[in-house]
């Protein structure tokens, strides 16, 4: 369908046609979650999903891959993966995406706090 809807077929147009988040957007969003304060990370994440038409579920799926590649203490990794799976579960049952985005940011803030304390 990309070939029919676009004159140029490249990574960007394929992702835009499929509705999947661009890898660079996911990487940028992960950086927000790992480094920004709660409010700023939440606002940037929800704004990206809204303006680019990304479903939080799709972004979360890509976050899981990125998180699993990080070298984190086992306890921090467990908190992140458990929290992310809970957010994914709630999204599957139709809960509000903005509420779950806040929950997701909270999971990362908690993990960052654990790393500072350790």
C-alpha distance (Angstrom), angle and dihedral (degrees) to the residues before:
residue distance angle dihedral
X1 . . .
X2 3.81 . .
X3 3.80 90.9 .
X4 3.80 90.7 53.0
X5 3.81 95.7 46.6
X6 3.79 100.7 40.8
X7 3.77 136.5 42.9
X8 3.79 91.4 -143.8
X9 3.79 122.9 48.8
X10 3.78 111.7 -154.9
X11 3.79 138.6 130.8
X12 3.79 93.3 -80.4
X13 3.80 95.8 50.5
X14 3.82 92.6 45.1
X15 3.80 91.6 52.6
X16 3.81 92.1 44.7
X17 3.80 91.9 50.2
X18 3.80 92.9 48.1
X19 3.79 94.0 45.1
X20 3.79 90.9 -128.9
X21 3.80 117.2 139.9
X22 3.79 115.7 -98.5
X23 3.82 110.8 -110.1
X24 3.81 91.4 -124.4
X25 3.82 90.3 54.1
X26 3.80 90.7 51.2
X27 3.81 90.9 49.3
X28 3.81 91.4 49.3
X29 3.80 91.3 48.3
X30 3.80 90.6 49.4
X31 3.80 88.5 53.7
X32 3.82 89.2 53.3
X33 3.80 91.1 51.7
X34 3.79 92.7 48.1
X35 3.81 97.4 45.3
X36 3.80 116.2 19.5
X37 3.77 130.5 81.2
X38 3.81 116.1 -98.7
X39 3.80 98.4 -99.3
X40 3.80 96.1 46.6
X41 3.82 93.5 44.9
X42 3.81 90.9 48.4
X43 3.80 93.5 48.4
X44 3.80 93.7 47.5
X45 3.82 93.3 46.1
X46 3.80 95.3 48.6
X47 3.80 91.5 42.9
X48 3.82 91.2 52.3
X49 3.81 91.9 49.2
X50 3.80 91.6 47.7
X51 3.79 99.3 44.1
X52 3.80 96.1 41.2
X53 3.80 96.1 37.8
X54 3.80 95.4 -121.0
X55 3.78 120.5 158.5
X56 3.79 110.9 -130.8
X57 3.81 87.8 -131.9
X58 3.81 90.7 61.4
X59 3.79 92.8 47.1
X60 3.81 90.2 47.4
X61 3.81 91.3 52.6
X62 3.79 89.9 55.3
X63 3.83 91.1 45.4
X64 3.79 88.9 57.4
X65 3.79 90.4 59.2
X66 3.81 92.2 48.0
X67 3.80 93.8 46.4
X68 3.80 92.5 49.8
X69 3.82 88.7 55.8
X70 3.82 93.5 53.9
X71 3.77 121.5 98.9
X72 3.79 101.1 -127.2
X73 3.79 133.5 152.0
X74 3.81 110.5 -87.6
X75 3.81 93.6 -112.9
X76 3.79 92.7 51.5
X77 3.80 91.5 47.3
X78 3.81 89.9 50.5
X79 3.81 92.3 50.9
X80 3.80 92.0 48.7
X81 3.80 96.4 47.0
X82 3.80 93.3 42.7
X83 3.80 92.5 48.4
X84 3.79 92.7 45.6
X85 3.81 91.6 49.6
X86 3.82 90.4 51.7
X87 3.80 90.7 51.6
X88 3.81 90.1 48.6
X89 3.80 90.8 49.3
X90 3.80 92.6 51.3
X91 3.82 91.2 47.1
X92 3.80 89.4 53.1
X93 3.80 88.3 60.6
X94 3.80 93.7 52.6
X95 3.79 102.6 -101.5
X96 3.78 118.4 160.9
X97 3.82 112.6 -74.3
X98 3.80 94.2 -143.6
X99 3.79 91.4 52.4
X100 3.79 90.2 49.2
X101 3.80 91.1 46.4
X102 3.80 87.4 57.8
X103 3.79 89.4 49.4
X104 3.80 91.0 50.0
X105 3.80 92.3 50.7
X106 3.80 88.2 48.7
X107 3.80 90.9 55.3
X108 3.80 90.4 54.9
X109 3.82 92.6 45.5
X110 3.82 88.8 52.3
X111 3.82 91.4 49.3
X112 3.80 91.5 49.2
X113 3.79 90.3 50.4
X114 3.81 89.6 51.6
X115 3.81 90.1 53.5
X116 3.82 92.5 50.7
X117 3.81 92.7 49.5
X118 3.80 94.9 46.8
